[in-house]
Amino acid sequence: MKKFEELKSLIADAEKDATAFYEKGNKAAGTRLRGALQSAKALAQDIRNEVTAKKNAN
C-alpha cells in the first residue's frame, strides 16, 4: 500500500506542472510532467508486480 500512496502523491505533485503546461504553455513544465509520468509508469509497474505476486502466493 505504501507504493500506491507514493503513486497518488506523485500524480498530485505533477498536477501543477500539467496545469502550467496545458493552460499557460510553459514548455519546461511539460518536460517536468513527462518525467513525472515516466516515474509514475515505473511505480505503477512495481505495484502491478507486487499485486501479482501476492495474488499468486495465495
All heavy atoms as TSV, in Angstrom:
chain	resi	resn	atom	element	x	y	z
A	1	MET	N	N	0.822	-1.195	0.000
A	1	MET	CA	C	0.000	0.000	0.000
A	1	MET	C	C	0.865	1.258	0.000
A	1	MET	O	O	0.432	2.290	-0.481
A	1	MET	CB	C	-0.913	-0.077	1.231
A	1	MET	CG	C	-2.044	0.880	1.210
A	1	MET	SD	S	-3.214	0.456	-0.078
A	1	MET	CE	C	-4.343	1.764	0.087
A	2	LYS	N	N	2.087	1.130	0.497
A	2	LYS	CA	C	2.981	2.290	0.554
A	2	LYS	C	C	3.277	2.828	-0.850
A	2	LYS	O	O	3.252	4.038	-1.075
A	2	LYS	CB	C	4.278	1.908	1.269
A	2	LYS	CG	C	5.256	3.040	1.392
A	2	LYS	CD	C	6.552	2.596	2.046
A	2	LYS	CE	C	7.549	3.730	2.015
A	2	LYS	NZ	N	8.885	3.298	2.366
A	3	LYS	N	N	3.537	1.919	-1.784
A	3	LYS	CA	C	3.842	2.356	-3.147
A	3	LYS	C	C	2.633	3.000	-3.818
A	3	LYS	O	O	2.771	3.925	-4.607
A	3	LYS	CB	C	4.363	1.190	-3.986
A	3	LYS	CG	C	5.775	0.794	-3.623
A	3	LYS	CD	C	6.340	-0.192	-4.600
A	3	LYS	CE	C	7.760	-0.521	-4.199
A	3	LYS	NZ	N	8.415	-1.347	-5.200
A	4	PHE	N	N	1.447	2.515	-3.478
A	4	PHE	CA	C	0.234	3.112	-4.029
A	4	PHE	C	C	0.088	4.546	-3.536
A	4	PHE	O	O	-0.266	5.446	-4.311
A	4	PHE	CB	C	-0.999	2.278	-3.651
A	4	PHE	CG	C	-2.251	2.750	-4.317
A	4	PHE	CD1	C	-2.484	2.481	-5.651
A	4	PHE	CD2	C	-3.192	3.475	-3.615
A	4	PHE	CE1	C	-3.633	2.922	-6.281
A	4	PHE	CE2	C	-4.346	3.929	-4.229
A	4	PHE	CZ	C	-4.567	3.648	-5.563
A	5	GLU	N	N	0.394	4.775	-2.269
A	5	GLU	CA	C	0.346	6.130	-1.715
A	5	GLU	C	C	1.392	7.020	-2.396
A	5	GLU	O	O	1.146	8.189	-2.655
A	5	GLU	CB	C	0.557	6.105	-0.201
A	5	GLU	CG	C	-0.566	5.438	0.565
A	5	GLU	CD	C	-1.903	6.129	0.390
A	5	GLU	OE1	O	-1.952	7.372	0.297
A	5	GLU	OE2	O	-2.924	5.402	0.343
A	6	GLU	N	N	2.571	6.461	-2.683
A	6	GLU	CA	C	3.615	7.204	-3.406
A	6	GLU	C	C	3.114	7.619	-4.785
A	6	GLU	O	O	3.350	8.745	-5.234
A	6	GLU	CB	C	4.870	6.349	-3.580
A	6	GLU	CG	C	5.727	6.209	-2.364
A	6	GLU	CD	C	6.963	5.370	-2.679
A	6	GLU	OE1	O	7.647	5.636	-3.690
A	6	GLU	OE2	O	7.217	4.429	-1.909
A	7	LEU	N	N	2.427	6.698	-5.463
A	7	LEU	CA	C	1.898	6.989	-6.796
A	7	LEU	C	C	0.873	8.116	-6.741
A	7	LEU	O	O	0.912	9.039	-7.559
A	7	LEU	CB	C	1.280	5.723	-7.402
A	7	LEU	CG	C	0.681	5.854	-8.793
A	7	LEU	CD1	C	1.734	6.284	-9.809
A	7	LEU	CD2	C	0.049	4.537	-9.211
A	8	LYS	N	N	-0.024	8.060	-5.763
A	8	LYS	CA	C	-1.016	9.117	-5.618
A	8	LYS	C	C	-0.348	10.460	-5.361
A	8	LYS	O	O	-0.732	11.485	-5.940
A	8	LYS	CB	C	-1.973	8.789	-4.469
A	8	LYS	CG	C	-2.966	7.724	-4.809
A	8	LYS	CD	C	-3.887	7.284	-3.692
A	8	LYS	CE	C	-4.211	8.268	-2.635
A	8	LYS	NZ	N	-5.148	7.749	-1.611
A	9	SER	N	N	0.682	10.465	-4.532
A	9	SER	CA	C	1.406	11.699	-4.225
A	9	SER	C	C	2.119	12.238	-5.460
A	9	SER	O	O	2.110	13.449	-5.718
A	9	SER	CB	C	2.403	11.437	-3.100
A	9	SER	OG	O	3.178	12.569	-2.844
A	10	LEU	N	N	2.732	11.356	-6.220
A	10	LEU	CA	C	3.439	11.755	-7.436
A	10	LEU	C	C	2.491	12.405	-8.437
A	10	LEU	O	O	2.800	13.453	-9.009
A	10	LEU	CB	C	4.118	10.532	-8.065
A	10	LEU	CG	C	4.932	10.751	-9.321
A	10	LEU	CD1	C	6.137	11.639	-9.030
A	10	LEU	CD2	C	5.394	9.426	-9.879
A	11	ILE	N	N	1.323	11.824	-8.606
A	11	ILE	CA	C	0.335	12.376	-9.531
A	11	ILE	C	C	-0.161	13.735	-9.036
A	11	ILE	O	O	-0.303	14.686	-9.812
A	11	ILE	CB	C	-0.845	11.395	-9.736
A	11	ILE	CG1	C	-0.363	10.119	-10.423
A	11	ILE	CG2	C	-1.970	12.043	-10.524
A	11	ILE	CD1	C	0.230	10.318	-11.807
A	12	ALA	N	N	-0.401	13.832	-7.733
A	12	ALA	CA	C	-0.867	15.107	-7.172
A	12	ALA	C	C	0.184	16.197	-7.369
A	12	ALA	O	O	-0.151	17.341	-7.703
A	12	ALA	CB	C	-1.198	14.941	-5.695
A	13	ASP	N	N	1.451	15.847	-7.186
A	13	ASP	CA	C	2.525	16.824	-7.375
A	13	ASP	C	C	2.671	17.231	-8.841
A	13	ASP	O	O	3.018	18.373	-9.143
A	13	ASP	CB	C	3.857	16.265	-6.863
A	13	ASP	CG	C	3.898	16.132	-5.352
A	13	ASP	OD1	O	3.052	16.747	-4.665
A	13	ASP	OD2	O	4.777	15.399	-4.852
A	14	ALA	N	N	2.409	16.307	-9.746
A	14	ALA	CA	C	2.548	16.593	-11.173
A	14	ALA	C	C	1.403	17.459	-11.703
A	14	ALA	O	O	1.522	18.052	-12.777
A	14	ALA	CB	C	2.610	15.283	-11.964
A	15	GLU	N	N	0.343	17.571	-10.936
A	15	GLU	CA	C	-0.825	18.319	-11.405
A	15	GLU	C	C	-0.496	19.780	-11.678
A	15	GLU	O	O	-0.954	20.355	-12.662
A	15	GLU	CB	C	-1.957	18.226	-10.385
A	15	GLU	CG	C	-3.232	18.869	-10.859
A	15	GLU	CD	C	-4.386	18.665	-9.900
A	15	GLU	OE1	O	-4.184	18.094	-8.813
A	15	GLU	OE2	O	-5.496	19.085	-10.263
A	16	LYS	N	N	0.330	20.405	-10.856
A	16	LYS	CA	C	0.671	21.819	-11.086
A	16	LYS	C	C	1.479	21.989	-12.367
A	16	LYS	O	O	1.316	22.974	-13.077
A	16	LYS	CB	C	1.363	22.427	-9.873
A	16	LYS	CG	C	2.648	21.801	-9.477
A	16	LYS	CD	C	3.209	22.452	-8.218
A	16	LYS	CE	C	4.250	21.557	-7.600
A	16	LYS	NZ	N	3.803	20.845	-6.444
A	17	ASP	N	N	2.343	21.020	-12.684
A	17	ASP	CA	C	3.079	21.091	-13.947
A	17	ASP	C	C	2.145	20.885	-15.130
A	17	ASP	O	O	2.301	21.531	-16.166
A	17	ASP	CB	C	4.203	20.050	-13.974
A	17	ASP	CG	C	5.370	20.440	-13.089
A	17	ASP	OD1	O	5.642	21.652	-12.960
A	17	ASP	OD2	O	6.020	19.537	-12.526
A	18	ALA	N	N	1.160	20.002	-14.972
A	18	ALA	CA	C	0.191	19.781	-16.050
A	18	ALA	C	C	-0.598	21.058	-16.317
A	18	ALA	O	O	-0.809	21.443	-17.471
A	18	ALA	CB	C	-0.755	18.639	-15.684
A	19	THR	N	N	-1.006	21.724	-15.254
A	19	THR	CA	C	-1.750	22.977	-15.399
A	19	THR	C	C	-0.892	24.034	-16.084
A	19	THR	O	O	-1.352	24.715	-17.005
A	19	THR	CB	C	-2.212	23.483	-14.021
A	19	THR	OG1	O	-3.041	22.485	-13.430
A	19	THR	CG2	C	-2.976	24.781	-14.137
A	20	ALA	N	N	0.366	24.151	-15.640
A	20	ALA	CA	C	1.259	25.152	-16.227
A	20	ALA	C	C	1.499	24.869	-17.709
A	20	ALA	O	O	1.567	25.792	-18.523
A	20	ALA	CB	C	2.582	25.186	-15.467
A	21	PHE	N	N	1.623	23.605	-18.067
A	21	PHE	CA	C	1.884	23.258	-19.462
A	21	PHE	C	C	0.651	23.486	-20.337
A	21	PHE	O	O	0.731	24.149	-21.376
A	21	PHE	CB	C	2.350	21.807	-19.573
A	21	PHE	CG	C	2.562	21.368	-20.993
A	21	PHE	CD1	C	3.625	21.856	-21.733
A	21	PHE	CD2	C	1.686	20.496	-21.599
A	21	PHE	CE1	C	3.817	21.469	-23.056
A	21	PHE	CE2	C	1.865	20.099	-22.910
A	21	PHE	CZ	C	2.937	20.582	-23.641
A	22	TYR	N	N	-0.482	22.934	-19.922
A	22	TYR	CA	C	-1.673	22.988	-20.771
A	22	TYR	C	C	-2.347	24.351	-20.783
A	22	TYR	O	O	-2.866	24.773	-21.805
A	22	TYR	CB	C	-2.685	21.914	-20.353
A	22	TYR	CG	C	-2.266	20.534	-20.797
A	22	TYR	CD1	C	-1.841	19.584	-19.877
A	22	TYR	CD2	C	-2.280	20.177	-22.143
A	22	TYR	CE1	C	-1.445	18.319	-20.283
A	22	TYR	CE2	C	-1.890	18.923	-22.561
A	22	TYR	CZ	C	-1.478	18.002	-21.625
A	22	TYR	OH	O	-1.083	16.755	-22.032
A	23	GLU	N	N	-2.349	25.042	-19.669
A	23	GLU	CA	C	-3.063	26.312	-19.612
A	23	GLU	C	C	-2.193	27.523	-19.906
A	23	GLU	O	O	-2.678	28.523	-20.395
A	23	GLU	CB	C	-3.740	26.468	-18.248
A	23	GLU	CG	C	-4.850	25.451	-18.045
A	23	GLU	CD	C	-5.543	25.586	-16.705
A	23	GLU	OE1	O	-5.221	26.519	-15.941
A	23	GLU	OE2	O	-6.416	24.736	-16.427
A	24	LYS	N	N	-0.894	27.420	-19.596
A	24	LYS	CA	C	-0.012	28.566	-19.768
A	24	LYS	C	C	1.032	28.369	-20.868
A	24	LYS	O	O	1.772	29.277	-21.187
A	24	LYS	CB	C	0.692	28.882	-18.450
A	24	LYS	CG	C	-0.279	29.238	-17.341
A	24	LYS	CD	C	0.422	29.447	-16.037
A	24	LYS	CE	C	-0.583	29.696	-14.923
A	24	LYS	NZ	N	0.051	29.687	-13.619
A	25	GLY	N	N	1.116	27.148	-21.398
A	25	GLY	CA	C	2.066	26.878	-22.464
A	25	GLY	C	C	3.513	26.823	-22.001
A	25	GLY	O	O	4.432	27.006	-22.803
A	26	ASN	N	N	3.748	26.552	-20.723
A	26	ASN	CA	C	5.094	26.502	-20.158
A	26	ASN	C	C	5.773	25.193	-20.593
A	26	ASN	O	O	5.427	24.115	-20.124
A	26	ASN	CB	C	5.001	26.596	-18.632
A	26	ASN	CG	C	6.341	26.647	-17.955
A	26	ASN	OD1	O	7.303	26.087	-18.433
A	26	ASN	ND2	N	6.383	27.324	-16.827
A	27	LYS	N	N	6.745	25.315	-21.489
A	27	LYS	CA	C	7.397	24.124	-22.034
A	27	LYS	C	C	8.237	23.388	-20.992
A	27	LYS	O	O	8.321	22.162	-21.012
A	27	LYS	CB	C	8.261	24.497	-23.227
A	27	LYS	CG	C	7.439	24.905	-24.427
A	27	LYS	CD	C	8.314	25.206	-25.622
A	27	LYS	CE	C	7.450	25.644	-26.784
A	27	LYS	NZ	N	8.241	25.927	-27.961
A	28	ALA	N	N	8.849	24.108	-20.064
A	28	ALA	CA	C	9.635	23.464	-19.008
A	28	ALA	C	C	8.729	22.615	-18.112
A	28	ALA	O	O	9.116	21.529	-17.667
A	28	ALA	CB	C	10.380	24.497	-18.176
A	29	ALA	N	N	7.527	23.102	-17.876
A	29	ALA	CA	C	6.566	22.332	-17.081
A	29	ALA	C	C	6.189	21.049	-17.817
A	29	ALA	O	O	5.986	20.006	-17.194
A	29	ALA	CB	C	5.330	23.163	-16.780
A	30	GLY	N	N	6.114	21.104	-19.127
A	30	GLY	CA	C	5.835	19.912	-19.922
A	30	GLY	C	C	6.928	18.873	-19.775
A	30	GLY	O	O	6.658	17.673	-19.671
A	31	THR	N	N	8.175	19.332	-19.738
A	31	THR	CA	C	9.303	18.422	-19.542
A	31	THR	C	C	9.231	17.775	-18.168
A	31	THR	O	O	9.431	16.561	-18.026
A	31	THR	CB	C	10.631	19.176	-19.714
A	31	THR	OG1	O	10.666	19.728	-21.027
A	31	THR	CG2	C	11.822	18.264	-19.508
A	32	ARG	N	N	8.935	18.579	-17.143
A	32	ARG	CA	C	8.804	18.034	-15.778
A	32	ARG	C	C	7.634	17.058	-15.703
A	32	ARG	O	O	7.728	16.005	-15.053
A	32	ARG	CB	C	8.611	19.158	-14.763
A	32	ARG	CG	C	9.851	19.987	-14.537
A	32	ARG	CD	C	9.683	20.928	-13.361
A	32	ARG	NE	N	8.568	21.859	-13.524
A	32	ARG	CZ	C	8.648	23.044	-14.119
A	32	ARG	NH1	N	9.801	23.458	-14.623
A	32	ARG	NH2	N	7.588	23.827	-14.209
A	33	LEU	N	N	6.552	17.365	-16.383
A	33	LEU	CA	C	5.377	16.497	-16.400
A	33	LEU	C	C	5.713	15.158	-17.040
A	33	LEU	O	O	5.343	14.101	-16.525
A	33	LEU	CB	C	4.228	17.178	-17.133
A	33	LEU	CG	C	2.942	16.369	-17.276
A	33	LEU	CD1	C	2.378	15.980	-15.916
A	33	LEU	CD2	C	1.920	17.168	-18.081
A	34	ARG	N	N	6.414	15.196	-18.145
A	34	ARG	CA	C	6.803	13.951	-18.814
A	34	ARG	C	C	7.676	13.096	-17.910
A	34	ARG	O	O	7.524	11.871	-17.846
A	34	ARG	CB	C	7.528	14.249	-20.130
A	34	ARG	CG	C	6.581	14.775	-21.197
A	34	ARG	CD	C	7.298	15.123	-22.496
A	34	ARG	NE	N	8.057	13.997	-22.991
A	34	ARG	CZ	C	9.345	14.082	-23.379
A	34	ARG	NH1	N	9.983	15.217	-23.332
A	34	ARG	NH2	N	9.959	13.032	-23.829
A	35	GLY	N	N	8.585	13.724	-17.173
A	35	GLY	CA	C	9.438	12.987	-16.229
A	35	GLY	C	C	8.617	12.364	-15.112
A	35	GLY	O	O	8.847	11.203	-14.730
A	36	ALA	N	N	7.670	13.126	-14.592
A	36	ALA	CA	C	6.814	12.611	-13.526
A	36	ALA	C	C	5.970	11.441	-14.021
A	36	ALA	O	O	5.777	10.451	-13.305
A	36	ALA	CB	C	5.927	13.724	-12.982
A	37	LEU	N	N	5.479	11.549	-15.239
A	37	LEU	CA	C	4.674	10.464	-15.792
A	37	LEU	C	C	5.505	9.214	-16.038
A	37	LEU	O	O	5.016	8.089	-15.845
A	37	LEU	CB	C	3.987	10.914	-17.087
A	37	LEU	CG	C	2.892	11.956	-16.892
A	37	LEU	CD1	C	2.407	12.482	-18.239
A	37	LEU	CD2	C	1.750	11.395	-16.084
A	38	GLN	N	N	6.749	9.380	-16.413
A	38	GLN	CA	C	7.636	8.224	-16.586
A	38	GLN	C	C	7.880	7.548	-15.243
A	38	GLN	O	O	7.875	6.319	-15.149
A	38	GLN	CB	C	8.968	8.657	-17.219
A	38	GLN	CG	C	9.848	7.503	-17.608
A	38	GLN	CD	C	9.252	6.644	-18.703
A	38	GLN	OE1	O	8.568	7.123	-19.593
A	38	GLN	NE2	N	9.497	5.363	-18.634
A	39	SER	N	N	8.069	8.351	-14.193
A	39	SER	CA	C	8.238	7.798	-12.848
A	39	SER	C	C	6.970	7.085	-12.402
A	39	SER	O	O	7.027	6.026	-11.776
A	39	SER	CB	C	8.588	8.904	-11.850
A	39	SER	OG	O	9.822	9.482	-12.166
A	40	ALA	N	N	5.825	7.656	-12.726
A	40	ALA	CA	C	4.544	7.045	-12.372
A	40	ALA	C	C	4.380	5.703	-13.076
A	40	ALA	O	O	3.878	4.738	-12.490
A	40	ALA	CB	C	3.393	7.981	-12.727
A	41	LYS	N	N	4.810	5.650	-14.310
A	41	LYS	CA	C	4.718	4.399	-15.077
A	41	LYS	C	C	5.551	3.305	-14.407
A	41	LYS	O	O	5.078	2.174	-14.239
A	41	LYS	CB	C	5.209	4.635	-16.507
A	41	LYS	CG	C	5.220	3.414	-17.374
A	41	LYS	CD	C	5.784	3.739	-18.746
A	41	LYS	CE	C	5.966	2.486	-19.569
A	41	LYS	NZ	N	6.640	2.765	-20.839
A	42	ALA	N	N	6.762	3.635	-14.003
A	42	ALA	CA	C	7.640	2.659	-13.357
A	42	ALA	C	C	7.066	2.232	-12.006
A	42	ALA	O	O	7.082	1.037	-11.664
A	42	ALA	CB	C	9.040	3.241	-13.185
A	43	LEU	N	N	6.558	3.181	-11.257
A	43	LEU	CA	C	5.980	2.872	-9.956
A	43	LEU	C	C	4.729	2.012	-10.119
A	43	LEU	O	O	4.523	1.049	-9.357
A	43	LEU	CB	C	5.662	4.172	-9.218
A	43	LEU	CG	C	5.306	4.078	-7.748
A	43	LEU	CD1	C	6.359	3.315	-6.960
A	43	LEU	CD2	C	5.160	5.481	-7.174
A	44	ALA	N	N	3.909	2.316	-11.104
A	44	ALA	CA	C	2.711	1.520	-11.360
A	44	ALA	C	C	3.091	0.084	-11.734
A	44	ALA	O	O	2.431	-0.872	-11.308
A	44	ALA	CB	C	1.878	2.154	-12.466
A	45	GLN	N	N	4.154	-0.087	-12.486
A	45	GLN	CA	C	4.608	-1.432	-12.852
A	45	GLN	C	C	5.062	-2.196	-11.617
A	45	GLN	O	O	4.758	-3.387	-11.471
A	45	GLN	CB	C	5.739	-1.362	-13.885
A	45	GLN	CG	C	6.182	-2.719	-14.384
A	45	GLN	CD	C	5.091	-3.455	-15.135
A	45	GLN	OE1	O	4.448	-2.888	-16.007
A	45	GLN	NE2	N	4.868	-4.697	-14.802
A	46	ASP	N	N	5.758	-1.518	-10.706
A	46	ASP	CA	C	6.170	-2.156	-9.450
A	46	ASP	C	C	4.956	-2.615	-8.653
A	46	ASP	O	O	4.942	-3.713	-8.095
A	46	ASP	CB	C	7.008	-1.195	-8.602
A	46	ASP	CG	C	8.387	-0.947	-9.165
A	46	ASP	OD1	O	8.833	-1.711	-10.047
A	46	ASP	OD2	O	9.035	0.024	-8.708
A	47	ILE	N	N	3.943	-1.758	-8.608
A	47	ILE	CA	C	2.718	-2.099	-7.883
A	47	ILE	C	C	2.045	-3.308	-8.530
A	47	ILE	O	O	1.598	-4.233	-7.840
A	47	ILE	CB	C	1.760	-0.894	-7.820
A	47	ILE	CG1	C	2.377	0.230	-6.983
A	47	ILE	CG2	C	0.405	-1.305	-7.247
A	47	ILE	CD1	C	1.650	1.561	-7.100
A	48	ARG	N	N	1.975	-3.316	-9.839
A	48	ARG	CA	C	1.372	-4.450	-10.548
A	48	ARG	C	C	2.105	-5.745	-10.218
A	48	ARG	O	O	1.477	-6.789	-9.998
A	48	ARG	CB	C	1.413	-4.225	-12.072
A	48	ARG	CG	C	0.463	-3.160	-12.553
A	48	ARG	CD	C	0.426	-3.083	-14.083
A	48	ARG	NE	N	-0.297	-4.252	-14.592
A	48	ARG	CZ	C	0.161	-5.059	-15.538
A	48	ARG	NH1	N	1.321	-4.859	-16.091
A	48	ARG	NH2	N	-0.564	-6.083	-15.939
A	49	ASN	N	N	3.430	-5.691	-10.191
A	49	ASN	CA	C	4.217	-6.886	-9.876
A	49	ASN	C	C	3.944	-7.359	-8.451
A	49	ASN	O	O	3.841	-8.574	-8.208
A	49	ASN	CB	C	5.704	-6.618	-10.080
A	49	ASN	CG	C	6.055	-6.454	-11.540
A	49	ASN	OD1	O	5.320	-6.862	-12.422
A	49	ASN	ND2	N	7.185	-5.805	-11.806
A	50	GLU	N	N	3.834	-6.430	-7.499
A	50	GLU	CA	C	3.528	-6.794	-6.118
A	50	GLU	C	C	2.155	-7.445	-6.020
A	50	GLU	O	O	1.988	-8.445	-5.320
A	50	GLU	CB	C	3.557	-5.557	-5.217
A	50	GLU	CG	C	4.923	-5.088	-4.841
A	50	GLU	CD	C	4.880	-3.893	-3.901
A	50	GLU	OE1	O	3.787	-3.519	-3.417
A	50	GLU	OE2	O	5.958	-3.338	-3.640
A	51	VAL	N	N	1.176	-6.868	-6.695
A	51	VAL	CA	C	-0.187	-7.408	-6.665
A	51	VAL	C	C	-0.206	-8.806	-7.236
A	51	VAL	O	O	-0.814	-9.725	-6.661
A	51	VAL	CB	C	-1.167	-6.471	-7.411
A	51	VAL	CG1	C	-2.515	-7.142	-7.618
A	51	VAL	CG2	C	-1.310	-5.157	-6.660
A	52	THR	N	N	0.459	-9.007	-8.352
A	52	THR	CA	C	0.503	-10.328	-8.972
A	52	THR	C	C	1.166	-11.339	-8.059
A	52	THR	O	O	0.662	-12.468	-7.903
A	52	THR	CB	C	1.235	-10.259	-10.324
A	52	THR	OG1	O	0.537	-9.351	-11.176
A	52	THR	CG2	C	1.307	-11.617	-10.988
A	53	ALA	N	N	2.280	-10.955	-7.456
A	53	ALA	CA	C	2.988	-11.875	-6.557
A	53	ALA	C	C	2.122	-12.245	-5.353
A	53	ALA	O	O	2.059	-13.411	-4.958
A	53	ALA	CB	C	4.299	-11.239	-6.096
A	54	LYS	N	N	1.455	-11.254	-4.789
A	54	LYS	CA	C	0.597	-11.512	-3.628
A	54	LYS	C	C	-0.596	-12.377	-4.021
A	54	LYS	O	O	-0.976	-13.296	-3.282
A	54	LYS	CB	C	0.128	-10.186	-3.035
A	54	LYS	CG	C	-0.644	-10.345	-1.737
A	54	LYS	CD	C	-0.898	-8.992	-1.117
A	54	LYS	CE	C	-1.662	-9.108	0.166
A	54	LYS	NZ	N	-0.822	-9.241	1.335
A	55	LYS	N	N	-1.166	-12.124	-5.196
A	55	LYS	CA	C	-2.312	-12.898	-5.662
A	55	LYS	C	C	-1.920	-14.357	-5.896
A	55	LYS	O	O	-2.630	-15.278	-5.517
A	55	LYS	CB	C	-2.856	-12.293	-6.955
A	55	LYS	CG	C	-4.088	-13.003	-7.513
A	55	LYS	CD	C	-4.511	-12.402	-8.828
A	55	LYS	CE	C	-3.549	-12.898	-9.864
A	55	LYS	NZ	N	-3.951	-12.759	-11.230
A	56	ASN	N	N	-0.766	-14.580	-6.478
A	56	ASN	CA	C	-0.318	-15.930	-6.802
A	56	ASN	C	C	0.200	-16.689	-5.583
A	56	ASN	O	O	0.284	-17.908	-5.612
A	56	ASN	CB	C	0.751	-15.896	-7.890
A	56	ASN	CG	C	0.169	-15.495	-9.234
A	56	ASN	OD1	O	-1.025	-15.625	-9.461
A	56	ASN	ND2	N	1.006	-14.974	-10.107
A	57	ALA	N	N	0.553	-15.971	-4.518
A	57	ALA	CA	C	1.055	-16.611	-3.309
A	57	ALA	C	C	-0.072	-17.308	-2.541
A	57	ALA	O	O	0.173	-18.217	-1.769
A	57	ALA	CB	C	1.739	-15.603	-2.413
A	58	ASN	N	N	-1.301	-16.891	-2.767
A	58	ASN	CA	C	-2.425	-17.471	-2.015
A	58	ASN	C	C	-2.987	-18.667	-2.672
A	58	ASN	O	O	-3.027	-19.148	-3.602
A	58	ASN	CB	C	-3.539	-16.432	-1.825
A	58	ASN	CG	C	-3.092	-15.331	-0.887
A	58	ASN	OD1	O	-2.254	-15.556	-0.052
A	58	ASN	ND2	N	-3.654	-14.150	-1.056
